[in-house]
């Protein structure tokens, strides 16, 4: 991998900047859908309204997208991005980040779970954030 190109899409090369831009946009969009879909499993005040929940989901999605890009950039420096080890490493690092973020935020009272959230017994974080974050 050189600094100017990252991968091939069909017959054309993709610049590193374009690759990470597309990765960020895709990660943001997918995370926004996921964050919004799992809101039922978090405690919210009845008077907070949908706008505050949407802003919270948008912020969480942006952070998730930044972490996704950072993990891929780190691993791209350590190994070839098209290797199975790259995918496994990204999944493991992503899961560890999700557990760490959830544990930290939950412990410092940034949010709390509703009765619908399944909590993992050993680590004490919710199952839903761990699955896809």
C-alpha positions, -999 to +999 in steps of 0.1 A: +000+000+000+014+034-009+002+067+004-017+077-026-038+046-032-054+022-008-074-003-028-089-011-061-126-008-069-129-027-101-103-013-124-097+020-107-076+029-077-091+046-047-072+073-028-067+068+009-086+099+016-116+088-005-115+053+011-116+067+046-143+092+036-165+065+023-158+043+053-167+071+077-199+079+058-209+042+057-200+036+094-219+068+104-251+059+085-252+023+097-245+033+133-272+059+132-297+033+121-284+009+148-283+035+176-318+047+168-332+011+166-319+002+201-332+033+219-360+011+234-334-005+256-323+027+273-339+047+300-352+081+288-372+108+305-406+112+290-402+149+285-368+146+266-385+142+233-373+126+200-350+155+191-327+150+221-327+113+215-318+118+178-290+142+188-276+117+212-278+089+186-261+112+160-233+120+184-228+083+193-228+074+156-202+100+148-180+087+176-185+051+164-176+062+128-144+079+140-134+047+160-141+026+129-118+047+107-092+048+135-092+010+139-090+004+101-061+030+098-042+014+127-046-021+113-038-010+077-004+001+091+002-034+107-011-057+080-026-060+045-063-048+046-075-077+025-063-104+049-086-124+072-064-113+101-074-077+093-111-085+096-107-105+127-085-078+143-110-051+134-139-071+149-120-078+181-108-041+185-143-029+177-159-052+203-133-041+229-140-004+222-177-010+224-174-027+257-150+000+270-172+029+259-204+013+272-188+004+306-173+039+309-205+057+300-228+035+321-205+038+352-204+076+349-241+079+345-242+092+309-271+067+303-289+038+319-306+007+306-343+000+306-357-034+316-356-045+279-318-045+278-301-078+283-269-072+305-239-094+300-231-109+334-193-108+335-187-073+320-219-057+331-226-039+298-257-043+276-258-069+249-272-047+221-243-022+220-218-051+221-234-069+191-229-043+163-209-014+177 
